[in-house]
Amino acid sequence: MSTQATDSFGLSLKQLGKKGHSGHSVRCMQGLPSSQVEADTSRMAIGFYALGSLDILGTVNTSTTDVDRQSWIDWIWEQQSSGVYGTGFKGSPYMIGEQDVKPLQLAADYSEFDTPSLIMTYTALLNLAILRDDFTRLERPGLIKFIKACQREDGSFGALPSGGEADLRPLYCAFAISSMINDWSGVDIDKAIAYIRTCESYEGGYGQTPYGEALGGTTYCALASLALASKSPSVTEHISAQHRATTIRWLSSIQQTEGGFSGRTNKIADTCYCFWCGASLELLGAPDVANEAALASFLEKCQFQWGGICKAPETQPDPYHTYMGLATLSIYNITKGNAGVDPSWNLPSLHVSWNVTDETAEWIRKHLSSKAGQ
Ligand SMILES: [Zn+2]
């Protein structure tokens, strides 16, 4: 899609529905520590999408109470558990029932069937940072042992130490956690990077596993991992000029005429892929390749009348797509140089490879990264 096509979309975006999106996210948070009968193994991740949205909207402290935030912090720490593979966070107190959960100090050892996950550990750390916890309760040596236990012989990572699929998603989480705690001793970096390179797809982008079809989400996971492992902010250290160019061309080809990105060749546009693909272009140093006006216009149409952002226009909103829509707008600041765009679209900037606001990233650096070795 040509970047010259902006005029056909016009740049007169009405107010971004911040209040509604904030309200939608708060309602989603209420399911986090409360008494849901049905155990939801990914409650930690849902909490991240809701809290992450509030963080971007700048309403964490104004839309929630001190008591709520403290109860969420305590609930997150209750999910930190230790066992034979080390220490990590679970997505919820599933398998053992909420009433049986004991704080870590009462030895909440996990069993073989109730292990923490790298993905939930990554989102737990982001949640704690957004809630401005000081991380003093983090079991660092156990966490490093856990990361190590999740790496496979071929360099890939599984979300769990034993069994399950191994691919680029948990690998990204291992890289993000290691860079946040500023300790890479749990990762064989060379092996992991060699694995990422085997996931390079011929059409550009990266497959979820070696020789797989290129997907928007895993392309982000690969590029963000390479960025986190680089000495410079650029990913060019670990990607050939040719693959970089092919990936940029492929990403550009999956921005659809309605303005949003699709996740793979020949699919329809979806809000979450606006983030995965838009962030990938940013990591490749080529954000200008995206048609920003078309992208923002698509996201405007995906807003739900009563709050929240949907995966496509006229569908139902959910915390995941609400967060991904807002995070995309944090990368592509559409208000810059566009006088017709309401200033409400100006959102705080994003730390693209950790996927959290720069302000929260700064908190992580100060309270987590700088405490390495303690
Ligand atoms: Zn989606």
Residues whose N, C-alpha, C, O or C-beta is under 5 A from the ligand:
A	BS01	ZN	D270 T271 C272 K311
